[in-house]
Structure formats: structure tokens, C-alpha cells
Amino acid sequence: MKTNTVKSLSAALLLGVSTIAGLTGCAGDRYKQSTGEYIDDKATSSRVKDALSNDAEYKYHDVQVTTFKGTVQLSGFVEHKSQKERAGMLAKNTAGAREVVNNITVKD
């Protein structure tokens, strides 16, 4: 009888620990994204890349886009200051972009 009780308590404890680990495994903090944030950020980066590649005025071949918790970071190189400013504006006007950090370097 004691063996069944010990097995039952062990199983319940293991189930409780597994549940807690599973629930906290998806949570983010200020340095890590939650699963939902990761998915949202990937979608935001994709939308910003689309906006840059579909721009009729300029082409942004050397610009990289990274998003973390809604903050879009632009990096890379452009030929003119107006390209840098336009890229920042396009990113800022993209759905999901809460903030834009424009680290694009102008070549001239």
C-alpha cells in the first residue's frame, strides 16, 4: 500500500513540475522573446523587408532588418542620406513596428 502511495505522489509531483516548466518555458523577459513575440517579430521583419524591396524610389540591397520585441533595427549601407531617411520612414509606417532604430550607414 505504501508503494502505491509513493508512486502516486511521485507521479503527481512529476506532473506538477512538468506543467510549471511547460508554462514558463514560453514566457519571455527583457532579454528573451516569448514564442508569440518571436512569431510577431518575424512577421514584422518580413513586412519591413517587403516595404523596402517594393519601394519605387530606392532599392535597399545592402540593408538588413532585425526585429526584437517590436523594435525594428535597420543596418547596412545606402548611397544617400535620403535613402536612409526613407528606409526609416517605411519601417516606422509598417504594421507591428513600435520603434525603429536606424543604424544604416551612408556611403558618401
MIVEX-299966 format. One line per field, with one value per residue: residue number from 0; x, y, z of N, C-alpha, C, O in turn. Coordinates in nm, 4 decimals, m for minus. Layout:
% MIVEX-299966
pos	(NUM,...)
n_u	(X,...)
n_v	(Y,...)
n_w	(Z,...)
ca_u	(X,...)
ca_v	(Y,...)
ca_w	(Z,...)
c_u	(X,...)
c_v	(Y,...)
c_w	(Z,...)
o_u	(X,...)
o_v	(Y,...)
o_w	(Z,...)
END
This chain:
% MIVEX-299966
pos	(0,1,2,3,4,5,6,7,8,9,10,11,12,13,14,15,16,17,18,19,20,21,22,23,24,25,26,27,28,29,30,31,32,33,34,35,36,37,38,39,40,41,42,43,44,45,46,47,48,49,50,51,52,53,54,55,56,57,58,59,60,61,62,63,64,65,66,67,68,69,70,71,72,73,74,75,76,77,78,79,80,81,82,83,84,85,86,87,88,89,90,91,92,93,94,95,96,97,98,99,100,101,102,103,104,105,106,107)
n_u	(0.0810,0.1946,0.3776,0.2197,0.1128,0.3421,0.4238,0.2068,0.2215,0.4720,0.4233,0.2312,0.3813,0.5798,0.4169,0.3212,0.5593,0.6365,0.4248,0.4527,0.7089,0.6549,0.4720,0.6203,0.8253,0.7633,0.7518,0.8668,1.1326,1.3024,1.5255,1.4817,1.2646,0.9201,0.7410,0.5246,0.5992,0.8283,0.7218,0.5570,0.7553,0.9089,0.7201,0.6845,0.9436,0.9484,0.7436,0.8586,1.0868,0.9592,0.8347,1.0591,1.1774,0.9810,0.9713,0.9320,1.0987,1.3665,1.6148,1.7027,1.9397,2.1550,2.0653,1.9845,1.7306,1.6173,1.4115,1.3116,1.1068,0.9201,1.0736,1.2299,1.5316,1.7380,2.0093,2.3206,2.4126,2.3685,2.3497,2.2817,2.1804,1.9088,1.8025,1.8466,1.6827,1.4323,1.4105,1.3907,1.1470,0.9706,0.9927,0.8971,0.6303,0.5252,0.3150,0.3186,0.5658,0.6940,0.8921,1.1734,1.5085,1.7467,2.0218,2.1571,2.4263,2.5536,2.7122,2.8490)
n_v	(m0.1192,0.1252,0.1548,0.2040,0.4507,0.6100,0.5965,0.7205,0.9782,1.0534,1.0555,1.2573,1.4762,1.4882,1.5450,1.7973,1.9509,1.9290,2.0624,2.3236,2.3864,2.3727,2.5823,2.8090,2.7971,2.9204,3.1837,3.5202,3.7501,4.0581,4.0136,3.7945,3.6588,3.5715,3.2893,3.3825,3.6523,3.6149,3.5078,3.7225,3.9207,3.8119,3.8261,4.1041,4.1874,4.0688,4.2125,4.4697,4.4250,4.3619,4.6098,4.7699,4.6449,4.6777,4.9458,5.2165,5.4271,5.3875,5.1231,4.8732,4.6967,4.6381,4.6484,4.5328,4.3827,4.3572,4.2465,4.2914,4.2323,4.4142,4.6339,4.7607,4.7160,4.8692,4.8068,4.8304,4.9471,5.2432,5.4602,5.7343,5.9989,6.0543,5.8073,5.6593,5.7975,5.7571,5.4778,5.4459,5.5773,5.4143,5.1755,5.2599,5.3099,5.0601,4.7888,4.6616,4.7555,4.9089,5.0778,5.2279,5.1718,5.3230,5.2287,5.2518,5.3035,5.5718,5.5749,5.7916)
n_w	(0.0000,0.0788,m0.1256,m0.3535,m0.2809,m0.2659,m0.5341,m0.6569,m0.5437,m0.6424,m0.9185,m0.9327,m0.8430,m1.0422,m1.2636,m1.1879,m1.1794,m1.4474,m1.5727,m1.4729,m1.5721,m1.8432,m1.8782,m1.8071,m1.9877,m2.2276,m2.1780,m2.2017,m2.1257,m2.0546,m2.2064,m2.3634,m2.6118,m2.6017,m2.7340,m2.8868,m2.9248,m3.0764,m3.3140,m3.3933,m3.4276,m3.6372,m3.8419,m3.8557,m3.9334,m4.1843,m4.3148,m4.3137,m4.4714,m4.7115,m4.7639,m4.8045,m5.0261,m5.2174,m5.2638,m5.4772,m5.5219,m5.4231,m5.3988,m5.1683,m5.1305,m4.9643,m4.7009,m4.3832,m4.1811,m3.8555,m3.5935,m3.2590,m2.9999,m3.1071,m3.1741,m3.4461,m3.6115,m3.8384,m4.0481,m4.2282,m4.5572,m4.7565,m5.0443,m5.0277,m4.8020,m4.8091,m4.8774,m4.6462,m4.4647,m4.5857,m4.5714,m4.2933,m4.2497,m4.3981,m4.2530,m4.0024,m4.0610,m4.0908,m4.0104,m3.6825,m3.6092,m3.3425,m3.2675,m3.4304,m3.4953,m3.6597,m3.7979,m4.0333,m4.2525,m4.4384,m4.7455,m4.8791)
ca_u	(0.0000,0.2834,0.4414,0.1242,0.1023,0.4658,0.4192,0.1063,0.2767,0.5808,0.3625,0.1676,0.4894,0.6391,0.3196,0.3198,0.6837,0.6303,0.3288,0.5133,0.8173,0.5942,0.4099,0.7200,0.9171,0.7231,0.7478,0.9847,1.1691,1.3536,1.6347,1.4371,1.1295,0.8298,0.7105,0.4358,0.6778,0.9164,0.6391,0.5194,0.8738,0.9424,0.6223,0.7160,1.0644,0.9097,0.6695,0.9528,1.1665,0.8717,0.8179,1.1847,1.2023,0.8774,0.9777,0.9518,1.2002,1.5008,1.6335,1.7793,2.0035,2.2523,2.0049,1.9327,1.6216,1.6034,1.3091,1.3120,1.0003,0.8554,1.1707,1.2919,1.6639,1.7862,2.1543,2.3728,2.4653,2.2960,2.4307,2.2452,2.1106,1.7646,1.7666,1.8427,1.5622,1.3152,1.4039,1.3380,1.0045,0.8978,0.9894,0.8103,0.4910,0.4910,0.2389,0.3962,0.6871,0.6659,1.0027,1.2723,1.6452,1.8030,2.1678,2.2072,2.5418,2.5541,2.8456,2.9251)
ca_v	(0.0000,0.2409,0.1663,0.2700,0.5899,0.6764,0.6072,0.8217,1.1092,1.0813,1.0886,1.3883,1.5750,1.4979,1.6141,1.9380,2.0131,1.9366,2.1663,2.4537,2.4079,2.3976,2.7142,2.9146,2.7816,3.0058,3.3227,3.5991,3.8566,4.1708,3.9686,3.6817,3.6711,3.4591,3.2294,3.4746,3.7687,3.5702,3.4975,3.8596,3.9915,3.7583,3.8824,4.2468,4.1958,4.0338,4.3258,4.5793,4.3861,4.3782,4.7533,4.8212,4.5901,4.7257,5.0914,5.2586,5.5321,5.3354,4.9805,4.8583,4.5656,4.6188,4.6819,4.4184,4.4164,4.2692,4.2964,4.2312,4.2874,4.5254,4.7352,4.7249,4.7727,4.8702,4.8206,4.8103,5.0630,5.3061,5.5597,5.8729,6.0245,6.0459,5.6647,5.6206,5.8569,5.6897,5.3433,5.4616,5.6114,5.2943,5.0824,5.3171,5.3002,4.9190,4.7295,4.5827,4.8279,5.0024,5.1733,5.1990,5.2132,5.3309,5.2244,5.2440,5.3904,5.6336,5.5537,5.9098)
ca_w	(0.0000,0.0818,m0.2560,m0.4420,m0.2393,m0.3065,m0.6801,m0.6894,m0.5092,m0.7365,m1.0471,m0.9185,m0.8345,m1.1751,m1.3481,m1.1469,m1.2233,m1.5936,m1.6084,m1.4423,m1.6685,m1.9741,m1.8803,m1.8010,m2.0987,m2.3385,m2.1340,m2.2330,m2.0332,m2.1327,m2.2922,m2.4449,m2.6659,m2.5872,m2.8639,m2.9586,m2.9660,m3.1853,m3.4355,m3.4311,m3.4752,m3.7700,m3.9355,m3.8704,m4.0162,m4.3215,m4.3706,m4.3378,m4.5882,m4.8282,m4.7893,m4.8602,m5.1598,m5.3096,m5.2754,m5.6160,m5.5296,m5.3975,m5.3729,m5.0447,m5.1400,m4.8568,m4.5721,m4.3071,m4.0899,m3.7399,m3.5014,m3.1256,m2.9156,m3.1751,m3.2141,m3.5738,m3.6317,m3.9757,m4.0553,m4.3621,m4.6285,m4.8675,m5.1150,m4.9974,m4.6755,m4.8338,m4.8744,m4.5046,m4.4062,m4.6435,m4.5142,m4.1576,m4.2583,m4.4421,m4.1400,m3.8980,m4.1047,m4.1095,m3.9001,m3.5878,m3.5709,m3.2339,m3.2650,m3.5339,m3.4713,m3.7946,m3.7933,m4.1697,m4.2797,m4.5700,m4.8041,m4.9174)
c_u	(0.0862,0.3490,0.3499,0.1108,0.2249,0.4666,0.3203,0.1572,0.3895,0.5259,0.2987,0.2729,0.5535,0.5465,0.3161,0.4430,0.6834,0.5374,0.3881,0.6249,0.7613,0.5334,0.5123,0.8187,0.8849,0.7242,0.8768,1.0166,1.2325,1.4667,1.5951,1.2945,1.0478,0.8037,0.6239,0.5095,0.7698,0.8403,0.6000,0.6383,0.9180,0.8483,0.6503,0.8393,1.0319,0.8345,0.7610,1.0381,1.0851,0.8556,0.9437,1.2069,1.0998,0.8774,1.0123,1.0672,1.3430,1.4979,1.7294,1.8453,2.0947,2.1977,1.9476,1.8289,1.6170,1.4988,1.3170,1.2106,0.9396,0.9476,1.2436,1.4271,1.7019,1.9371,2.1991,2.4145,2.3698,2.3865,2.4056,2.1694,1.9594,1.7164,1.7535,1.7141,1.4365,1.2995,1.3474,1.1898,0.9218,0.8853,0.8927,0.6625,0.4449,0.4192,0.3295,0.5228,0.6510,0.7694,1.1001,1.4065,1.7150,1.9545,2.2285,2.3212,2.5336,2.6972,2.9188,2.9799)
c_v	(0.1269,0.2627,0.2367,0.4185,0.6687,0.6962,0.7152,0.9620,1.1483,1.1236,1.2269,1.4990,1.5964,1.5728,1.7629,2.0129,2.0293,2.0480,2.3049,2.4849,2.4388,2.5357,2.8263,2.9074,2.8731,3.1536,3.3937,3.6929,3.9673,4.1328,3.8558,3.7052,3.5495,3.4034,3.3219,3.5976,3.7335,3.5650,3.6365,3.9349,3.9414,3.8166,4.0306,4.2652,4.1676,4.1485,4.4445,4.5476,4.4012,4.5252,4.8123,4.7713,4.6380,4.8768,5.1310,5.3575,5.4781,5.1840,4.9676,4.7209,4.5357,4.6557,4.5554,4.4686,4.3112,4.3304,4.2192,4.3050,4.4149,4.6383,4.6858,4.7938,4.7571,4.8886,4.7918,4.9422,5.1109,5.4134,5.7033,5.8832,6.0121,5.9005,5.6167,5.6707,5.7871,5.5488,5.3474,5.4916,5.4896,5.1939,5.1306,5.3029,5.1563,4.8664,4.6432,4.6511,4.9311,5.1141,5.1322,5.2552,5.2069,5.3414,5.2086,5.3459,5.4415,5.6256,5.6822,5.9836)
c_w	(0.0000,m0.0545,m0.3544,m0.4086,m0.2836,m0.4581,m0.7226,m0.6600,m0.6046,m0.8722,m1.0424,m0.9139,m0.9711,m1.2706,m1.3150,m1.1942,m1.3754,m1.6395,m1.5857,m1.5421,m1.8063,m1.9846,m1.8804,m1.9160,m2.2148,m2.3022,m2.1707,m2.1183,m2.1164,m2.2261,m2.3869,m2.4908,m2.6251,m2.7265,m2.9475,m3.0085,m3.0823,m3.3179,m3.4846,m3.4900,m3.6125,m3.8751,m3.9596,m3.9578,m4.1619,m4.3887,m4.4017,m4.4602,m4.7164,m4.8643,m4.8519,m5.0023,m5.2623,m5.3280,m5.4188,m5.6302,m5.5176,m5.3865,m5.2546,m5.0404,m5.0212,m4.7193,m4.5089,m4.2066,m3.9795,m3.6477,m3.3702,m3.0402,m2.9750,m3.2169,m3.3385,m3.5829,m3.7777,m3.9711,m4.1980,m4.4231,m4.7370,m4.9270,m5.0676,m4.8653,m4.6932,m4.8351,m4.7298,m4.4401,m4.4564,m4.5866,m4.3717,m4.1566,m4.2998,m4.3278,m4.0320,m3.9322,m4.1287,m3.9863,m3.8135,m3.5404,m3.4645,m3.2298,m3.3759,m3.4910,m3.6061,m3.7862,m3.9323,m4.1862,m4.4222,m4.6237,m4.8382,m4.8016)
o_u	(0.0554,0.3731,0.3960,0.0988,0.2130,0.5063,0.3479,0.1390,0.4005,0.5768,0.3107,0.2547,0.5786,0.5925,0.3088,0.4329,0.7258,0.5681,0.3747,0.6345,0.8157,0.5423,0.4929,0.8904,0.9738,0.6999,0.9839,0.9368,1.2166,1.5015,1.6685,1.2135,1.1001,0.8411,0.6480,0.4864,0.7870,0.8890,0.6089,0.6243,0.9604,0.8916,0.6405,0.8396,1.0822,0.8585,0.7436,1.0595,1.1365,0.8621,0.9353,1.2504,1.1285,0.7929,1.1112,1.1262,1.4309,1.3921,1.8258,1.8108,2.1096,2.2749,1.8726,1.8379,1.6132,1.4975,1.3279,1.2256,0.9114,0.9051,1.3103,1.4370,1.6985,1.9876,2.1241,2.4476,2.3001,2.4869,2.4976,2.1030,1.8897,1.6022,1.6610,1.6454,1.3445,1.1881,1.2663,1.1153,0.8154,0.7794,0.8158,0.5791,0.3360,0.4574,0.4072,0.5818,0.5842,0.7397,1.1080,1.4169,1.7392,2.0090,2.3396,2.3122,2.5096,2.7918,3.0414,3.0464)
o_v	(0.2237,0.3766,0.3207,0.5019,0.7808,0.8025,0.7925,1.0537,1.2647,1.2173,1.3046,1.6042,1.7101,1.6550,1.8459,2.1253,2.1330,2.1197,2.3932,2.5974,2.5228,2.5996,2.9281,3.0046,2.9013,3.2389,3.3331,3.7116,3.9686,4.2098,3.8254,3.7637,3.4385,3.4654,3.3378,3.6430,3.8125,3.6123,3.6651,4.0048,4.0213,3.8523,4.0773,4.3499,4.2349,4.1787,4.5118,4.6348,4.4479,4.5615,4.8954,4.8471,4.6388,4.9304,5.0836,5.3701,5.5186,5.1240,5.0432,4.6379,4.4200,4.6905,4.4811,4.5799,4.1912,4.4516,4.0966,4.4237,4.5109,4.7295,4.5824,4.9151,4.6474,4.9750,4.7358,5.0373,5.0318,5.4521,5.7852,5.7887,5.9651,5.8731,5.5430,5.5965,5.7607,5.5055,5.2628,5.4390,5.4645,5.1343,5.0518,5.2860,5.1344,4.8955,4.5623,4.6091,5.0301,5.2281,5.0145,5.3724,5.0989,5.4505,5.1574,5.4594,5.3649,5.6649,5.6848,6.0857)
o_w	(m0.0695,m0.0943,m0.4316,m0.4984,m0.3330,m0.5057,m0.8144,m0.7401,m0.6431,m0.9336,m1.1371,m0.9750,m1.0110,m1.3498,m1.4055,m1.2434,m1.4264,m1.7347,m1.6704,m1.5911,m1.8781,m2.0895,m1.9469,m1.9400,m2.2951,m2.3876,m2.1705,m2.0264,m2.2385,m2.3156,m2.4809,m2.4189,m2.6153,m2.8261,m3.0672,m3.1206,m3.1751,m3.4206,m3.6040,m3.5904,m3.6959,m3.9846,m4.0731,m4.0471,m4.2518,m4.5056,m4.5032,m4.5444,m4.8179,m4.9818,m4.9423,m5.0889,m5.3820,m5.3997,m5.4746,m5.7375,m5.5937,m5.3673,m5.2435,m4.9562,m4.9821,m4.6299,m4.5720,m4.1548,m4.0068,m3.6261,m3.3701,m3.0115,m2.9032,m3.2879,m3.3361,m3.5644,m3.8334,m3.8994,m4.2779,m4.3523,m4.8007,m4.8672,m5.0673,m4.8227,m4.6032,m4.7982,m4.6958,m4.3700,m4.3789,m4.5572,m4.3342,m4.0740,m4.2433,m4.3083,m3.9769,m3.8433,m4.1817,m3.8729,m3.8642,m3.4408,m3.4943,m3.1941,m3.4110,m3.4545,m3.6599,m3.7694,m3.9463,m4.1393,m4.5155,m4.5556,m4.8279,m4.8193)
END
